[in-house]
Amino acid sequence: MGDKEIGAYLALCWAVIFWGVSFVATKIALESIPTFTLVLTRFALAGCVFLILMLLRGFPRLTLKEHARIMLIALCEPGLYFTFETIGLQYTTASMASLIIATIPIAVLILSALFLGERTRLAGIIGMVISLGGIAILITADPEFDLAVSGRLLGNLLIFGAVLSAAFYIISARSLGRDHSAMEFTGLQTIYGALLYVPAFLWEFPEVQWAAISLRSAAALGFLTLFATIGAFLCYNHALTQLPATRAAVSINGIPVVTALSAWVLLGERLTGVQIGGGILVLVGVFLTNIHGTREIPQELPKHL
């Protein structure tokens, strides 16, 4: 194994750590920062960094049609994705949310079959069944499980909304990801995504208690901006230049493990033994889908996790 390959695997490890901790950081930030103030600030700051990078490298030349497509894609992610995820994390645990988010490749497989006519291999179907079974165990084994659409169940349903938003983003972003560099595409997507949050932020603005924002929440916001958005994106895309996409994609399955450990240390969250078993089924199912269930692993998946 050469130095470049070792460096790529180290970059992947950092990306997984940053994204795994991001679920916990979001819950901490939400302790004193309102939902849309949090997501707008996070992506506005990240967008400013990408804008500076694009100005230094040269602003990308896109047609009006391409700009419109990026805006529509940004509506799915970060727009709807982080709206669902951030609100959902106010009701469910970080560990549960990260395991549900890990099923994004399953949702991509289903939507690709429905809208793009892509054929699914038997291993992919088996992986989907195993993963969905694991999710059912995760949710129903929750000590606070209730059929009423409130509390944990509401939070989990919102996280599923984030899963569908990310899946729609991936199947619609493939062609743009091939035609433009990752820096150009993700930079514009981040900027447009931040603009989409402005109306909700203005609606929320009169009730924001700026003096009540704690140092702990502000630090979590800084982590989300610098590490979970910018740093993780750069690490992952560096790894993609050195490693096959399948290896890089499978590494994303380690995110729930990082989330569970960091949630235990920082938030005192714990999964029951039955839920841990369900979580393992989720990861096994996603692994089968990534390795054997599809011909192509989407590279766009983790850019904003």
C-alpha positions as CSV (number, residue, x, y, z in Angstrom):
1,M,0.0,0.0,0.0
2,G,1.6,3.3,-1.1
3,D,1.7,6.6,0.7
4,K,-1.1,8.1,-1.5
5,E,-3.4,5.2,-0.7
6,I,-2.7,5.4,3.0
7,G,-3.4,9.1,2.9
8,A,-6.7,8.4,1.1
9,Y,-7.8,5.9,3.8
10,L,-6.9,8.4,6.5
11,A,-8.9,11.1,4.7
12,L,-11.9,8.7,4.6
13,C,-11.5,8.0,8.3
14,W,-11.6,11.7,9.1
15,A,-14.7,12.2,6.8
16,V,-16.5,9.3,8.6
17,I,-15.6,10.8,12.0
18,F,-16.8,14.3,11.0
19,W,-20.1,13.1,9.6
20,G,-20.7,10.7,12.5
21,V,-20.2,13.4,15.1
22,S,-22.3,15.8,13.1
23,F,-25.6,14.2,14.3
24,V,-24.5,14.8,17.9
25,A,-23.3,18.3,17.1
26,T,-26.6,19.1,15.6
27,K,-28.5,18.1,18.7
28,I,-26.1,20.2,20.8
29,A,-26.5,23.2,18.6
30,L,-30.3,22.9,18.7
31,E,-30.1,23.3,22.5
32,S,-30.1,27.1,22.1
33,I,-30.1,27.8,18.4
34,P,-33.5,27.6,16.5
35,T,-33.8,25.2,13.6
36,F,-33.6,27.5,10.6
37,T,-31.1,29.9,12.2
38,L,-28.9,26.9,12.7
39,V,-29.1,25.5,9.1
40,L,-28.9,29.0,7.5
41,T,-25.8,30.0,9.5
42,R,-24.1,26.7,8.8
43,F,-24.6,26.8,5.1
44,A,-24.1,30.5,4.7
45,L,-20.7,30.3,6.4
46,A,-19.8,27.2,4.3
47,G,-21.1,29.0,1.2
48,C,-18.9,32.0,1.9
49,V,-15.8,29.7,2.0
50,F,-16.8,28.0,-1.3
51,L,-17.4,31.4,-2.8
52,I,-13.9,32.6,-1.9
53,L,-12.4,29.4,-3.3
54,M,-14.4,29.8,-6.6
55,L,-13.3,33.4,-6.9
56,L,-9.7,32.4,-6.5
57,R,-10.0,29.5,-8.9
58,G,-12.3,31.2,-11.3
59,F,-16.1,31.3,-11.1
60,P,-17.7,28.3,-12.9
61,R,-19.3,29.0,-16.3
62,L,-22.7,27.4,-16.4
63,T,-25.8,28.0,-18.6
64,L,-29.0,29.4,-17.1
65,K,-30.5,25.9,-17.4
66,E,-27.7,24.4,-15.4
67,H,-28.1,27.0,-12.7
68,A,-31.8,26.2,-12.6
69,R,-31.0,22.5,-12.2
70,I,-28.6,23.1,-9.4
71,M,-31.2,25.3,-7.6
72,L,-33.8,22.5,-7.9
73,I,-31.2,19.9,-6.7
74,A,-30.3,22.3,-3.8
75,L,-34.0,22.3,-2.9
76,C,-33.7,18.5,-2.2
77,E,-30.2,18.8,-0.6
78,P,-29.3,20.7,1.5
79,G,-32.8,22.3,1.4
80,L,-35.3,19.6,2.4
81,Y,-32.7,17.1,3.6
82,F,-31.4,19.3,6.4
83,T,-34.9,20.7,7.2
84,F,-36.1,17.1,7.9
85,E,-33.0,16.0,9.6
86,T,-32.6,19.0,11.9
87,I,-36.3,19.0,13.0
88,G,-36.2,15.2,13.3
89,L,-33.2,15.3,15.6
90,Q,-35.3,17.4,18.0
91,Y,-37.6,14.3,18.6
92,T,-35.4,11.3,18.1
93,T,-31.9,10.2,19.1
94,A,-28.7,10.9,17.2
95,S,-27.9,7.2,17.1
96,M,-31.3,6.3,15.7
97,A,-31.2,9.1,13.1
98,S,-27.7,8.1,11.8
99,L,-28.9,4.4,11.3
100,I,-31.9,5.5,9.4
101,I,-29.8,7.9,7.3
102,A,-27.5,4.9,6.5
103,T,-30.4,3.5,4.4
104,I,-30.0,6.3,1.7
105,P,-28.4,3.8,-0.7
106,I,-31.5,1.6,-0.3
107,A,-33.7,4.5,-1.2
108,V,-31.5,5.4,-4.2
109,L,-31.8,1.8,-5.4
110,I,-35.6,1.8,-5.2
111,L,-36.0,5.3,-6.8
112,S,-33.5,4.4,-9.6
113,A,-35.6,1.3,-10.4
114,L,-38.8,3.3,-10.4
115,F,-37.7,6.5,-12.3
116,L,-34.6,5.5,-14.2
117,G,-35.5,1.9,-15.0
118,E,-32.3,0.5,-13.5
119,R,-32.3,-3.2,-12.7
120,T,-31.7,-4.4,-9.2
121,R,-29.7,-7.6,-8.6
122,L,-30.9,-10.3,-6.2
123,A,-28.3,-9.3,-3.6
124,G,-29.7,-5.7,-3.7
125,I,-33.2,-6.9,-3.1
126,I,-32.1,-9.1,-0.2
127,G,-30.1,-6.2,1.2
128,M,-33.2,-3.9,1.1
129,V,-35.3,-6.5,2.9
130,I,-32.7,-7.0,5.6
131,S,-32.1,-3.3,6.0
132,L,-35.8,-2.4,6.2
133,G,-36.3,-5.2,8.7
134,G,-33.5,-3.8,10.8
135,I,-35.2,-0.3,10.7
136,A,-38.5,-1.9,11.9
137,I,-36.7,-3.5,14.8
138,L,-34.9,-0.2,15.7
139,I,-38.2,1.7,15.8
140,T,-40.4,-0.8,17.5
141,A,-37.8,-1.8,20.1
142,D,-37.5,1.8,21.3
143,P,-38.7,1.9,24.9
144,E,-40.6,5.1,24.0
145,F,-42.3,3.6,20.9
146,D,-45.9,4.7,20.4
147,L,-48.1,4.4,17.3
148,A,-49.1,8.0,17.7
149,V,-47.4,10.3,15.2
150,S,-45.5,12.3,17.8
151,G,-42.3,12.1,19.9
152,R,-39.8,9.5,18.7
153,L,-42.0,8.2,15.9
154,L,-42.5,11.7,14.5
155,G,-38.7,12.3,14.6
156,N,-38.0,9.0,12.8
157,L,-40.6,9.8,10.1
158,L,-38.9,13.2,9.6
159,I,-35.5,11.4,9.2
160,F,-37.1,9.2,6.6
161,G,-38.1,12.4,4.8
162,A,-34.4,13.3,4.8
163,V,-33.5,9.9,3.3
164,L,-36.0,10.4,0.5
165,S,-34.7,14.0,-0.1
166,A,-31.1,12.7,-0.4
167,A,-32.2,9.9,-2.7
168,F,-34.0,12.3,-5.1
169,Y,-30.9,14.5,-5.0
170,I,-28.6,11.7,-5.9
171,I,-30.5,10.3,-8.9
172,S,-31.0,13.9,-10.3
173,A,-27.4,15.1,-9.7
174,R,-25.5,12.4,-11.5
175,S,-25.2,14.2,-14.9
176,L,-24.2,17.5,-13.3
177,G,-21.6,15.7,-11.2
178,R,-20.0,14.3,-14.4
179,D,-20.1,17.6,-16.3
180,H,-18.6,19.9,-13.6
181,S,-15.9,19.6,-10.9
182,A,-17.0,18.6,-7.4
183,M,-15.8,22.0,-6.1
184,E,-17.9,24.0,-8.6
185,F,-21.0,21.8,-8.2
186,T,-21.0,21.5,-4.4
187,G,-20.0,25.2,-4.0
188,L,-23.0,26.4,-6.0
189,Q,-25.3,23.9,-4.4
190,T,-24.2,25.1,-0.9
191,I,-24.8,28.7,-1.8
192,Y,-28.2,28.2,-3.4
193,G,-29.1,25.9,-0.5
194,A,-28.3,28.7,2.0
195,L,-30.5,31.1,0.0
196,L,-33.4,28.7,0.2
197,Y,-33.3,28.9,4.0
198,V,-33.6,32.7,4.1
199,P,-37.4,33.0,4.1
200,A,-37.8,30.5,7.0
201,F,-35.0,32.2,8.9
202,L,-36.8,35.6,8.5
203,W,-40.0,34.1,9.8
204,E,-38.1,32.7,12.8
205,F,-35.9,35.8,13.3
206,P,-38.2,37.8,15.7
207,E,-38.2,34.9,18.2
208,V,-34.4,34.2,18.1
209,Q,-32.9,34.9,21.5
210,W,-29.3,35.7,20.5
211,A,-28.1,36.3,24.1
212,A,-29.4,32.9,25.1
213,I,-27.2,31.0,22.6
214,S,-24.7,29.0,24.7
215,L,-21.0,28.7,24.0
216,R,-21.6,24.9,23.7
217,S,-24.2,25.4,20.9
218,A,-21.9,28.0,19.2
219,A,-19.0,25.5,19.3
220,A,-21.2,22.8,17.8
221,L,-22.2,25.2,15.0
222,G,-18.6,25.9,14.3
223,F,-17.9,22.2,14.1
224,L,-20.8,21.6,11.7
225,T,-19.6,24.4,9.4
226,L,-15.8,23.8,9.4
227,F,-15.6,20.0,9.8
228,A,-18.9,18.3,8.9
229,T,-19.5,20.5,5.8
230,I,-16.2,21.8,4.5
231,G,-13.6,19.5,6.0
232,A,-15.5,16.2,5.4
233,F,-16.3,17.2,1.8
234,L,-12.6,17.9,1.1
235,C,-11.5,14.7,2.8
236,Y,-14.0,12.5,1.0
237,N,-13.4,13.9,-2.4
238,H,-9.6,13.6,-1.9
239,A,-10.2,9.9,-1.2
240,L,-12.2,9.5,-4.3
241,T,-9.2,10.6,-6.4
242,Q,-7.1,7.8,-5.0
243,L,-9.6,4.9,-4.3
244,P,-12.4,3.1,-6.2
245,A,-15.8,4.6,-5.5
246,T,-17.1,1.3,-4.1
247,R,-14.5,1.3,-1.3
248,A,-15.2,4.9,-0.5
249,A,-18.9,4.4,-0.4
250,V,-18.8,1.4,1.9
251,S,-16.7,3.3,4.4
252,I,-19.8,5.5,5.0
253,N,-21.4,2.6,6.8
254,G,-19.1,3.4,9.7
255,I,-20.9,6.7,10.4
256,P,-23.6,5.2,12.7
257,V,-20.9,3.5,14.8
258,V,-19.1,6.9,15.3
259,T,-22.5,8.5,16.0
260,A,-23.5,5.9,18.6
261,L,-20.1,6.3,20.4
262,S,-20.1,10.1,20.4
263,A,-23.8,10.2,21.4
264,W,-23.0,7.9,24.3
265,V,-20.1,10.0,25.4
266,L,-21.5,13.5,24.8
267,L,-25.3,13.0,25.3
268,G,-25.6,9.9,27.4
269,E,-27.7,8.2,24.7
270,R,-27.9,4.4,24.6
271,L,-29.5,1.9,22.3
272,T,-31.1,-1.3,23.8
273,G,-29.6,-4.7,22.9
274,V,-32.5,-5.4,20.5
275,Q,-31.9,-2.0,18.8
276,I,-28.2,-2.7,18.5
277,G,-29.2,-6.0,16.7
278,G,-31.5,-4.0,14.4
279,G,-28.8,-1.5,13.7
280,I,-26.4,-4.3,12.7
281,L,-29.1,-5.7,10.3
282,V,-29.4,-2.2,8.8
283,L,-25.6,-2.0,8.1
284,V,-25.4,-5.5,6.8
285,G,-28.3,-4.8,4.4
286,V,-26.7,-1.5,3.2
287,F,-23.4,-3.3,2.8
288,L,-24.9,-6.0,0.6
289,T,-26.6,-3.3,-1.5
290,N,-23.4,-1.3,-2.0
291,I,-21.2,-4.2,-2.9
292,H,-23.4,-6.6,-4.8
293,G,-26.8,-4.9,-5.4
294,T,-25.9,-2.2,-7.9
295,R,-23.6,-1.7,-10.9
296,E,-22.7,1.9,-9.8
297,I,-22.3,3.4,-6.4
298,P,-23.4,7.1,-6.4
299,Q,-20.5,9.3,-5.5
300,E,-22.6,12.3,-4.7
301,L,-24.1,10.7,-1.5
302,P,-22.0,12.1,1.3
303,K,-21.3,15.6,0.2
304,H,-23.6,17.2,2.8
305,L,-24.0,14.7,5.6
